[in-house]
Amino acid sequence: MSKKDRRRNPASRHRPEPASGISRKPHQDNARLWLALILVAGFLMYVPSLDYGFVFDDDNILQADRLPETLPEALAAVVNPLGYRPLRDASYVLDRTLGGDRPFVFHLSNLLYHLLALLAAWLVLRRVTQSRLVSAVALGFFAVHPVHLDAVVYISGRRDLLSALLTLLAFWAFLRFRESGRRGWWLPAVLFFVLAYQSKEMGIVFPGLVLLYEWLAAVAESDRPGFWRPLGHSLGQVLRRGYWYYLPLFLLGGALAGHTVLARTVSYKFTWWGGTILTNFITVAKVFSYYLLLMIAPLTLRPDYSYLSFPIAFSPADLVGLLALVALVALVVWLIRLAVRGHFQWAFWSLWIFVCLLPVAHLVPHHELMAEHYLYLPSLGFAVVCARGIQALARFHRSWAWLAGGVVAGFWLAVSLLHMPVYSSDLRLVQTVLARAPQNVRANIYMGRHMLNRGDLPAALSHFQTVVDLDPLLVREGLSPADIHRLWQANELGRSEIGAGFGHTVDAYHKTFRILLELGRVDEAVALCRRAGETYDILHNELGEHYLSAGNPAAAVPCFEAALKSFMYQDEMLPLVHFNLARANLQLERLGPARRHFHQAIHVKGRNERLAPEAHYRLAEIIMRQRRWGWRDMAAFHLQAALRKGLAGTERRAEVQRQLAELGW
């Protein structure tokens, strides 16, 4: 190979060239056979998932009002470079166009995208590793690894499938560009990069993978002594040589990343994990270490890692987190040292894992701490590292290498087949989460609702009580109710995180209170609402309704007033609180406050459609009792509004018609 060719394809310097005079056609045929077998095995492995339904977030994502209505509209949205995952949405619209809302069609599409990703991974592996053995073994490992279940079997995981598929195609086009020197290959590389980003923000890693590939290849070939000098010299050399394509690539990537963080607001996390920047990255170190453990021994797989499913570091003195941080830094330094010593393949594929995980490293905190579907693309690097280990073992004893590879692949395949049914229904999914994370808030809320629907009140109460007894994440991170209220008022975008961080707890309080009342444990229910204190002011509405139904409006009024003081979680319920407060004041013959709060129930922002007819009717009654100046016109206006907005009850509507007639309308 000429020096010119080696410059075009830097990694080729570390690959053995084929011996002269030996035909490669039989080897190519063998490679295609291995590829076909792996694709067939990958398909058969996921066949059971085709019978599964929609679970967890699938229904929310596939709601008609969240997707384009027609396929042309969906495809047109893909052209918008600032859209939110339009290519993923277009794939869902295509499925709906072909098969309606049948889950089978969506699951089949996920499986086909997975097979295409396997094919794209093969194209990349064959060009980078230049080894049929390593490529075949790595692809086999990649095809059966259990961490992919969350992306392939879970319909909502399609974002990761499409993003990984297109990122691999972009990287393959880049490899063709570097090998051939033809700039025509650069255009499809950039196009695939943009489409990967349009599927999910994880596609932003492509520029990093390109730079990692060329930089490590140059480092491995550098003749500079020491550790730091080869790194700096090689980086400068790579950037000088490829500035004409690196500059626009990183400008494009920076623009997309900036838009994601600053304008799109895909995250509603406005505090560091654990409360400080140090605890944030100690937590990230624990998460990354856990990811590595899952790729080695995926025995603790679960579909949800929301609050209290993973041990967040709330203190800088978190010993496990500090050890994980030190270990990860030492590992990265050691891998770079391997590159300096000329071991390009080991260093590149190991660091591939970390580069692919950078978008979820919480450099900008994201509300989803971790997820197994994040590992879909990074796990390819791990698969290659394992394959190279098998190759190294084969040099000593071929039979042992075959045995080791078979044991690893068989173990991962068995785990995949045993874990796959978890995604067959919401109930099995939640039961799996609770078995491994008993304090998981989201799973306890779901199971509590499930038991409530079955009529098993004690079991439902147990799950809701588990949530009630836990501190919400924002409180654990050191934010007081006053801090949360201030952030809520100062940052409109922060409401979603507050809703996510407190909504489950508020719901748990509501359900616990109602169950206690239904079980006749009134004193416990009242104590629960009082215990909520200022943190959950809206819960006082529950206590007020209890007093009101018990015929004690005097005790209900202060409860409703407390619910209005700091209404920061569910402002759509404000009309209900005003309506209840008006009812209580009306029973106490306080016509002025009652009139004011009925008016608020009609006009305040929130869910007031159901309350508006009754509020108009009650306002008319108060106005007719007060008989102030212009009362006839005002009363008639509210009576007409009550009819127009759908006042319930035939007799009441007839009564309103009679009153309007008496008023001369």
DAHU-V351608 format. One record per helix or strand. SS is the DSSP state (A for helix, B for strand). FROM is the first residue (numbers start at 0). TO is the last residue. If there is no record, write none. Layout:
# DAHU-V351608
SS;FROM;TO, SS;FROM;TO
This chain:
# DAHU-V351608
A;2;7, A;9;13, A;24;50, A;57;60, A;63;65, A;70;78, A;85;98, A;102;128, A;131;143, A;145;151, A;154;179, A;183;198, A;200;220, A;227;240, A;242;263, A;276;295, A;318;339, A;343;359, A;371;395, A;397;423, A;425;435, A;440;453, A;456;467, A;472;475, A;480;489, A;491;517, A;521;531, A;538;548, A;552;564, A;570;586, A;590;602, A;608;625, A;630;643, A;649;661
